[in-house]
Amino acid sequence: MSDNRKYFFLALTVLTGLVFIARLSILQVFDSTYRSEAENNIIQRNIEFPFRGLIKDRKGKILVENMPSYTIQVVPGQLKKGQDQSLMKWLELDEQDYNEKIQKARSFSYYKASDFAPLLPQDEFSRIQDHLVDFEGLRVKPILRRSYPHQSLSGALGYVAEIDKERLAKDKGQGYRQGDMVGISGLELEYEDILFGKKGVKYEMVNVKGEVQGSFKDYEFDTVAYPGHDISISIDLELQQYAEYLMQGRRGSVVALEPSSGEILTFVSAPYYDPNLLTGRDLGENFVSLTQDTTKPLFNRPLMAAYPPGSIFKMVQALVAMQTGVITPATRIRCNRNIIACHGAHTNEDLQGAIQYSCNPYFRQVLRYVLNQNVSENTYEDTRIGFDSWYEKIRSFGFGEPLGIDLPNEKGGYIPPSSYYDKIYGRNRWKFSTIYSLAIGQGEILVVPIQMANLAAIIGNRGHYYRPHFIKAVDGSEEMFPPEYRERQVTAVDSGYFQVVVDAMEKVVESGTGFRGAVPGYAVCGKTGTAENPHGEDHSVFIAFAPKDDPQIAISVYVENSGQGARAAAGIAGLVMEKYLNGEIKRQYLEDYIMKGDFIY
């Protein structure tokens, strides 16, 4: 009898367990009502997104603003049968696209809202707004997207997009979540912490259908979203648009600075594009199109395009040589064209004349004086000693490393150290005759356009500069201005040596190759250059500053595949400076020449 009772209770226990398992299966797997209750919490937490800060130019004109857009969300479990065709019609979706979106939403949840038709602009949303009430399973989520009212400055502004998984994983205390819109490039990325603002949270009571029933505990736990800070940047929008007009259809860059502060007045990377292409629901498609464009509009030439500086580098060689003590402004060197080619009618110039006429043999000999000072009886060792001293002085002009501009991805160009030549030739197996092409800005030397604009500012300031930057004020106040942009950077060349170079640059514009860089009513100092290009026509280069004393603008212009700097680059620089200094263009003939574009012939 005891055995029978034992088996009876064992069977009862097993049967009870099976009943519970079956019931739990029904509740958790087969009964959608309980699944709905589980997925639709009584308390719903909604993120309130802040207004992103505006970006304005130096005169207060809005460059970047926020425009309303709307994302249609869907709760698949609440959609009524038979509404598919109607929904496809109003959202302008074909059957395949509609089915893919519905399936994706169902995979996420039958009873939670997920994005279905994202980032509809105001006009498109207005067209369908009155019809959305016919669909119980739809929700509307307002979103602010970035808008660029002037379609300008694409090389600097950058764009905003949904945060990616890699950046989300690296988030340290910002509180980003999947779906947040953040700065991806340019100033939007550089000043993300300032522009983003602070998110708020709103708690609501909802029923099992997801319908809002009211606030949770009378808003006790809600937090307010705080808008991001507005930033003012140093760009002059009118000047920027004019420079872009002059560069349309070309490849190259225009960078203009205010020498007394380092503020960037104009920043053109050509070809450029309408920054509105990288906002809204077509961002991904447009980004792919831009990346596949063979003219490389996404390549930021002012910061990333590396060129040999050519003849413009002769001015730096002159300054270093005077500081080293191997020449004076009165030093004359014959233009011996049997050693290295030259151009123009000159024979035995002093330093000012050598800069004015861009004499190659003169500066070849100048570099030789700098590198070989008979410090060592060993010619190779003597060259190394002189070269290392030359290298440090050249670097003090901001070459060979990024200047520290407030944009990501800045390149530093290249100034070869002695170790570079040791690696190629071996230690003490190279000398001046191995590297003399450096004298005229060729060989291994590479610079980027922002560095050349900065060189013009250095010479205009007679030996110092401020790091080029965009930021001017935050919420109208300069109290949050980063201190590193206020610090004066001093070169290794004493200020007294600069005057002869300044005078020579004035002559280049007054009566030399830089005549197209002149500005009516102002003394302009400039230097033309031609950056050699082994793959086609050379690049046209010009740097300048004006006025000669207390300069208000320093500029570098690169126009790729356009030949001599005296033509395209000098003409564009002259017009941009005239626009900034005089407020208008009186030399229509020069503008017509630039826009015609026959620079090679």
Secondary structure as UniProt FT lines:
FT   HELIX           2..25
FT   HELIX           26..30
FT   HELIX           32..39
FT   STRAND          43..48
FT   STRAND          55..56
FT   TURN            58..59
FT   STRAND          62..74
FT   HELIX           76..78
FT   TURN            81..82
FT   HELIX           84..91
FT   HELIX           95..108
FT   STRAND          114..121
FT   HELIX           122..128
FT   HELIX           129..134
FT   TURN            136..137
FT   STRAND          138..147
FT   TURN            149..150
FT   HELIX           154..157
FT   STRAND          160..162
FT   HELIX           165..170
FT   TURN            178..179
FT   STRAND          181..183
FT   HELIX           186..190
FT   HELIX           192..195
FT   STRAND          200..206
FT   TURN            208..209
FT   STRAND          212..215
FT   HELIX           217..219
FT   TURN            220..221
FT   STRAND          231..233
FT   HELIX           237..247
FT   TURN            248..249
FT   STRAND          252..258
FT   TURN            259..262
FT   STRAND          263..270
FT   HELIX           275..278
FT   TURN            281..282
FT   HELIX           283..292
FT   TURN            294..295
FT   TURN            297..298
FT   HELIX           301..304
FT   HELIX           310..312
FT   HELIX           313..324
FT   TURN            329..330
FT   STRAND          333..334
FT   TURN            337..339
FT   STRAND          348..349
FT   HELIX           351..356
FT   TURN            357..358
FT   HELIX           360..371
FT   HELIX           379..395
FT   TURN            396..398
FT   TURN            408..409
FT   HELIX           418..425
FT   TURN            427..428
FT   HELIX           432..435
FT   HELIX           436..440
FT   TURN            443..444
FT   STRAND          446..447
FT   HELIX           449..460
FT   TURN            461..462
FT   STRAND          464..466
FT   STRAND          471..474
FT   TURN            475..476
FT   TURN            479..480
FT   HELIX           483..485
FT   STRAND          488..490
FT   HELIX           495..497
FT   HELIX           498..511
FT   TURN            513..514
FT   HELIX           515..517
FT   TURN            520..521
FT   STRAND          525..531
FT   TURN            534..535
FT   STRAND          539..546
FT   STRAND          553..559
FT   TURN            560..561
FT   TURN            565..567
FT   HELIX           568..582
FT   HELIX           588..596
//
